[in-house]
Every structure is written in structure tokens, then in C-alpha cells.
């Protein structure tokens, strides 16, 4: 039987994932520290801590991969602004949002926004389920820590 303290600690481990909104890599570091300090108290806290850390590492990896995919589009936009006219003003930065660039930026922003919204919803769902004493498993998670 899980005690109320275990449920509250599991809830806090999951909520620590929102540390990424406060400082860089906070979504990984904060749950990792909370899990490391609480994992010896019970197997429930150990399992929930692993889930929270794995989930936050996975979603950080997903955001990084989306950024890597977007990089050629951003670099192409940068290169299209270079003027090869032979004068010393070889670069003119005029951020022209033609239809191609607009679709790229809008698509990237939408995809990243949807990913962040999914992360927020799944984190809140996991926190509530763990507060109720359920052993929550995140979807879309790569098991880095077993």
C-alpha cells in the first residue's frame, strides 16, 4: 500500500519537469535530482522517477531533432539574403516572409508548439495519476534509464 507521502513525492517528481521553463535543461536536471534523492524510499518512487526522467530526456531529444530538421530551411533563408553584386555591402538583411519562408517558419512553430503542448498535458496527467497512487507510464518515451 502506497502512503500519501509517496504519492505526493511522485507527484512532485513529475511536476519538476516544468523546471525547463525556468532554466536551461531544467526539465531533465530537476526531475533527475528529485528522483535521485527519493528513489531509495520506495520502488514506486524509483519507477516514477525513471519514467519522469526518461520522458523529459526523450522530449528534449525530439525538440532537438525538430530543430536539426528545421536548420537547412533557416540556413537557406539566410543564404538567399546574400547579394553577390561585388560591392562591399555583400549582405543585406531584409527578412522577407514570402510564401515559402512563411510556411517553413509557421510549420516549425506549429510543430514545436504542439510538441510542447503534448508535453505539458502528459506531465500534468502523470502527476495527477501518480498522486492517486497509479503507476503511470508515459507514451512516446525512450527508455534511457532502466
N, C-alpha and C positions, 0 to 999 in steps of 0.2 A: 504494500500500500504506500503510495506516494504521499508525503506530507505537504502541507500548504507551503512550507518554506522551499521545498524542492520545486514545486510548481512556479512559485514566484521567481526563484533563481533562473529557471529555464526560460521564463517569460523575459527576464532581463537580458539573458544571453542573446535571445533573438532580437530584442529591441536595440541592443548595442550595434547592430548592423547599420543603424541610421547614423552612426558616427562618421560615415563617409560624407555626409552633408555638412559636417562641421570642419573637418580637416582631411588632407590627402591620405589615402589608404586607411582611413578610419573605419571603413566598412569591413576591413579584414583584421586590422590590428585590435580594435576594441573587442569584438567577439572572441578573438584568439586569447586575449588576456583574461577575459571573463571565464572562458572555458578552462584555461589552464589553472586558474585559481579555484574553480569549483568542481573539476572533474573527479576528484578523489572522494567527494562526499556521497555520490551515488552513481549507479550505472545510468539512470535516467538523465542526469545532468551531463554525463560523459557523452551519451548518444546525441542529445540535443545540441550540445556544444559542437560536436563534429559536424552535425548537419548544418548548423548556422555558419561555421567557418567554411565548409565546402561550398555551400550555396553562395556566399559572398565572394569567394575566390573565383567560382565559375562565372558569376555575372560580371566580375571585373574583367575576366578574360573575354567574355562576349563583347563587352564595350570596347575593349582594345582591338579585337578583330574587326568590329564595325568601323573603327577609326582607321585601321590599316586598309580596309576596302575603300574607304572614302578618300584616302590620301591621294591617289592618282587623279581624281576629279579636281581636288583642290589645287594640286600642283599644275594640272593642265590649265586651270583658270589663271593661275599666276603667270605661266609661260605665255598665255595668249595676250597678256598686257605688255609684253616686251616689244618695243618698237625698234626695228632694225634699220633705221634711216641713216645711220652713220654719224649722227651728231652726238654730243656729249650727254644729251638728255635721253639716254638709252632706255630708261624705264619710266613709263607714265602709269601711275596707279590710279585708274578710274574703275571703280568697282561697278561694272556694268552687269546688271542682272538680266541678261537676255533669257529666253525661254529655257535653254539647255542648262545654264548655271542655276536658274531659279529652281528647276525641277531637281537638280542634284542636291542643292542645299535644303530644299523643303523635304525631300525624301530622306536625307540623312538626319535632319532634325526630327522628323516624324518617327523614324525608326528608333532613334535614341530615346525620344520621349516615351514611346510605347514600352521600350525595354525598362526604363526607369519606373514607369507606372506599374508594370508587372512585378518588378522587384518590391515596390512598396506594398502592393496588395499581398504578395506571397509572404513577406516578412510579418505583416500585421496578422495574417491568417495563422502563421506558425506560432506567433506569440500568444494569440488567443487560445489556440488548441493546446499548447503546452501549459498554459495557465490552468486549463481544465484537466490536465494530467494525461493528455493523449501524447503518444509518441509520434510526432509529426515528421514526415519525410517530404522534402522539397522536390518538386518536379524540375527537370532540366538541369540537374546537378551532376557534376563530375565528382567522383569520389577520390579526392586527393589524399584525404586523411581517412584511414580505415579503422 
